[in-house]
């Protein structure tokens, strides 16, 4: 996913791609959480992601 791409994540809201982890592969994304506690509470989920805009550049 190019940096700057805006997505709507089911149950999370609209987010912008600002990072791509090297270990994230395939149809998976990593969602930033404010704390480790929040991240662990959120866990792993299968959610619908809708691409709202695609910058089309990796810069």
Secondary structure as the mmCIF struct_conf table of DSSP 4:
data_model
#
loop_
_struct_conf.conf_type_id
_struct_conf.id
_struct_conf.beg_label_comp_id
_struct_conf.beg_label_asym_id
_struct_conf.beg_label_seq_id
_struct_conf.end_label_comp_id
_struct_conf.end_label_asym_id
_struct_conf.end_label_seq_id
TURN_TY1_P TURN_TY1_P1 UNK A 3 UNK A 4
STRN STRN1 UNK A 6 UNK A 9
TURN_TY1_P TURN_TY1_P2 UNK A 10 UNK A 12
STRN STRN2 UNK A 13 UNK A 16
TURN_TY1_P TURN_TY1_P3 UNK A 22 UNK A 23
BEND BEND1 UNK A 26 UNK A 27
BEND BEND2 UNK A 34 UNK A 35
HELX_RH_AL_P HELX_RH_AL_P1 UNK A 36 UNK A 42
STRN STRN3 UNK A 49 UNK A 53
#
